[in-house]
Amino acid sequence: MSPHGQRAREIALQLRLEFDTPPHTGGDLLKRLEALGLRGITRLQLTRNRAVMVSFNGSELRVHVAYLRAPPKVLQAIVVFVLGRTRADRRLAQRAILSFDVDTPRRLIERRRERPHPDDLPLIRELRLWHHEYNHRLFGGRLKNVPIRISGRMHSRLGQYTVASREGDAAEIAISRAHIRRHGWAEALHTLLHEMVHQWQAETHLPIDHGPAFRAKAAVVGIAPYARRELRAGSASSGTRETDGKERFARGAM
């Protein structure tokens, strides 16, 4: 065997041995991704975000902590999701990322669950009425009646549709309280309708994203598909965000 071939074999063996040991920290995971070809990322932050599985902005990558135990093919998909040059490549990577079963312990979900503020109850009732109206007028009454809440925790996201979780939590739509105060009721209703299009995607078994199906449906119901893509999973969501267009998200149910 030539020296070059021997060296290649040693590198392959070293990588295989390294991959036999799961990463334990964000730094470990970053090194693992770099071994698979990741470039341009200098910091990896582990999250417990129930909605967004993978996201990056500039040189920072955010990955759900469950992906510490993901197999190499899923980690390779994260690399492609970050570096992929074509939409087709990124979409295949999204599917691979979201195929990984992320089990969020119920105790973590319950700890983060936000109770409605008493002052929000009239607005929540109004949003439910509009959901009913839009459902019958624009979706033929085919959407399910899902809980709607106003979130005081959402600052970068305007709204979010979250699919039902394996732990038994119902699907829901959340609208940012800051969004309502900052942009007004008409914009809040626009966001509600945006999230209802994501609800339609979920209930018709389509990918929850801002791709061609979303844009076509958005045109039918009369909203502008201006939100950026996100990729989310199992108990995933789809959110409308205010972004500069440089971020890419991977939702747990996209």
N, C-alpha and C positions, 0 to 999 in steps of 0.2 A: 504494500500500500504506500502511495506517495506521501511525503510529509504534509502536503496540502490536504489530502484525503483523511489522514490521521487527525489533523487539527480539526477538521470539520466534524469528524466523529466525536472527538473530545468535547467540542462545543455543544453538539446535539445531546450528548450524555449529560453534560452539566445542566443544560436547560431542563432535561427530563427530570433530573434529580431535584432541581429547584422547584419544578412545578408539582412534584409529589408532596411538597410542604405548602399548605395554604398560607397566603399572606395574612398578617395579623394587624397591620396598621395601614394608613393611607400611603405612607412612604413605601411599604412593602409592595402594595398593589401598583403604585406608580412604576416601580422597578420591573414588576412583572409585565405591565403593559408596554414599557419601553423595550423589553426583550422581544415583544411581539411586533415591534415596529413603530410604536407611538413616538411622535416627535412634536416639539413646540409647546409641551405642557411642563410647567415647572413646579406646580403645586396641585396635589390631589386632596380634596376634602371629603371625608366620609360623612354622609348625612343619614338621617332617619326620616326623611321627607316621604310621607305616605303616597304622595302623588307623583313627583318627578323622580325617576330612577337614575337618570344620567343627564347631566347638563354641563356645558362648558361656555366660558366667556373669556376670550383672550387666551392667556396661558394657564388659567385655572380650570380644573376639571372637578366636578362634584359627582360622586357616585354613592348610591345607597349602600349602606354597610353590609347588606346581605350578599353583595357581589364579591365579598372577600372569599366566599365559598363557591363562586361560579366556576364552571369548567373552562378549559382553555378556549374552546370554540366561542363561548359567550364573551370572554375577555377579548378575543380577536375581533368580535363584532363591535365592541366598544371602540377599538382602534379605528376600524373602518368608519364608524359613526362620526368620529372626530375628523378623520383625514379624508374620508371619501369625497371624490371629486364630482361624482354624478348622483343625481337624485335616485336612480335605480340602485346604486351601491348602498346609499344611506338607508333606503327603505328596506332592503334585505337585512342590513345590519340591525335596524330597529326591530324587525321581526325576531331575529335571533336573541337580542337583548331581552325582549319582552316575553320570550318563550321560557325564560328562567323563572322558576317558581319562587317568588319572594314571599315568604311567610312573615308577615308583621304580627308580632305577638299582640293579643287583644289588650293586654295591660298598657302597651305603648299607645295603641289607638285611643283607648278610653282616657288616658292621661291628657291627650292633646285635644279631645273633643271640646268644642266651644259651645257653651250654653248661650241661648238667645238673651240679649239684653231687653229688659221690659220696654224700653223706649223704642225698640225696633219692631215690636209685635204688629203695630198698625201697618208699617211698611211691608212686613212679611206677608200679611194678609192681602195687601194690594198686589204684591208680586205673584202670589198664588192665583189671584183673579186674572192677572194678565197671562200667566202661564196657561190657564184654562182657555182664555180667549184666543191666544196664539195657536194653541194646540188644535182647536176646532177650526179656526179660520185658515191656518197655513199648513197644518200637518194632517188634516182630515180626521182629527180626534184620535189618532193612532198612538200617540205618546202616552206613556204611563204617568200617573199623578205622583210626582216625586216630591219629597220634602225640599223646601227652600229655606235657606237661612241667610242672614246678613253677618258677615265676618268682620270683626275688628282687628283681626290679625293679618289680613291680606293688605299689603301696601304696594307691591310691585304688580300683583295680579289684580285685574278688574273683576273677574269672575272665574268660576271654576265648576265644571261638571265632574263628579266623582262617581265611578261605577260602583255597583254593589260589591262588597268584599266577600272573601271566602269565610270570614269570621261571622257573617250574618248582618253586617251593617248595610242599610239600604242605600241605593243610589241617591244622590242629592245634587242640588244646584246651590252654590254659594255666590253671593254678590258682595263686593267690598263696600264696607260702610264709608271708607275714605273716598272711594270712587263716587258714591252717591252725593256726598257733601261737596266734592271738588268739581264734579262734572254735571251734576243735575239729574233729574228724574228721567228725562228723555234718553240720555246716554245710558242710564242704568237699565232701561227697558231694552235698548239696543243690545247691551251685554247679555241680558236675560235671553233674548232671542238667539244670540250667538251660541250660548251654552245649550239651548234647546236643539240647535243643529248638531252639536256634539252628542246630545242625548239620542237624537234620531240615528246618528251613526252607530252608537252602542247598541241600540235596540234593533237595528237592522243588520247587526253583525258586520259592520264595516270598520276599518281601522279608524281610530279616533285621532285625527290629525287635521291639518289645514291644506290637504292635497286637493286633487281635482274634484272628488266627490263632494268635499266640503264646499269648495268654491261654487260648484254648480248649484248645490242646495241653497247656499247663501244668496245667490242671485235670484233664485225662485222666491225666497221669503223676503227679499228686499233689504239685506244687510251687506255691509262692506266687509269682506274677509281680510281685515287688516292685521289680525293677530299673527304673531310669529309661531313657528312650529315648536311643539314640545313632544317629548316621548315619555309616556307613563305606563304603569303596569298594573297587574292583577286587580288591586283595589285602586286602580288608577283614576286619573282625572284628566281633564282637558281644560286648559285655562286660557283666558284672554289676558295678555300681558302688555304692559307698556315697555317696549324694548327699543334699542337702537338698531336692531336688525343684525347684530353681530353675535348674538347668542344662539345656541342650538340646544334644544331640550330633548330628552328621551323620557317619555312618560310611561308609567306603569300600565297603561291600557290603551295606548295610542293605536 
